[in-house]
Amino acid sequence: MKARDLALQGALAAVALVAAYLVWQRAPTGAPGDVTVVELPSRALDRVRFEDEARFVELFRDAQDRDLLWVRLGFKPAKPIQPEATAMASDGGTPPGDGGTAAPVAPPPPRELRANEVALKLFPRFAPLRATRSLGVLDAKKLEEVGLTTSQRKLTMTLGGKVESFTLASTTGGWGTPYLRRESDGQVFLLGPALLPDLENASSRLVDRRMHLFDLGDFDAVVISSGGSSRSFTATGKAPNPVALAPEESPDKPDEFTRNWHDRVWRLVPLDLLGRDEQPVGGEPTESFRVEYKRGGKALGQLTVARGPEGFFARTEHTSGWVRLPAGVDPLASEVARVTTPVSSASGP
C-alpha cells in the first residue's frame, strides 16, 4: 500500500514538473522576445507603404524584375482650409460672405526613384515582420496612452496580393516607442526601434543618388559630343590617381585641358532628383553636351547634360530620370566647344 502511494506521488510530481517546464518554455503575452506579427517569407512581399497626415512613401518591387526596388515619394491632398482665418488676416478681419471652405491645392504627382542599398536591406525585414513584444488587445484608455487612438500614421504591407494594415503610434518630438496595432484583429505590438526611421526619412536614406555604377578609371575610352561635333579620347589611369585623357588620334599626347574639364563633369552632384518619366518644368531640356564611356569597345554608360528654363539637368544610364544640377554648369557648357574641336597643327610658309 505504501509502495502504491509512493508511486502515485511520484507520478503526480513528474506531471507537475512537465507542466512547469512547458509553462516556463512558453513566452507569455507581453514578455520581451521575438514575436511574429506577419508570418510570410520576404519573397512574398510586394510593397511596403508608410504614411502620416501629410505624405507617404512606398517601397515596391519592379513589375519586370522583382529584385529591383523603387521608392515612391508623394504628398497627400491637403485638408480643406477654412477661409475665415486667412481672410481676416488679409482684409482686416472681414470673413468671406459665403462662409465656404477654400479648395485645397492638389499635391504634385508622386516621384518614383531607384532604391539604394539601404532600401534593399530594409525591405526584407518586413517579411516576416517581427516585434519585440505582444501587448494583446488593449482597451480604449491604454490605446490612448500609447498614442494609437487618433494617430494618422499607417503602415501597409502587400504580401502575395493580400494587404495587411497597421496603425502606428503618434509621436511627439521624435520617434519615441514604435507601437503598432494590427487592424485585422486589434492586436498591439512593440516594434524594435530601428525599423521605421528609414521610412520616415526615405528621401535622404532610401533613394539611390548615384550617377553611375562604375567608377572613375573603369573606362578606357571617352567620347564627348556637343552641337554636332564629337571627339574621342583614350583614358588611362585609375582613381584615386588622375585619369589622363588623350585624343584618339594622338594617344601619346594627353590633353590637360580636357582632363580638367572632365574631372569637373565627373564631380557633378545632383541637387534634386526627378522621378521616373517626370519632365522638368518647361518640358524636355535642350542637350548641351554628352559624355559616353566605353571599355573594350563596348558602351559602359553615358552622361547627358541639358539646359532648361530653370537651369541645367542631367541624366545617365543609371538615373531614373532627369536630375537637377547645381549652379556652376555654364562654364562647362561654354568650354565643351574647345574640348570637341581638334587642335589644328601649326603650319608655316
Secondary structure, DSSP 8 states (H G I E B T S, - for coil): -HHHHHHHHHHHHHHHHHHHHHHHHS--TTSSS-EEEE---GGGEEEEEEE-SSEEEEEEE-SS-TT-EEEEEEE-----B-HHHHHHHHHTS---SS---B--------EEEEB-HHHHHHGGGGSSEEESEEEEE--HHHHHHTT-SS--EEEEEEETTEEEEEEE---SSS----EEEETTT-EEEE--TTSSHHHHTHHHHTB---S-SS-TTS-SEEEEEETTEEEEEEEE--TTS--EEEETT-TTS--HHHHHHHHHHHT---SEE--TT---TTSS-EEEEEEEEEETTEEEEEEEEEEETTEEEEEESSSSS-EE--S--HHHHHHHHHHHS--------
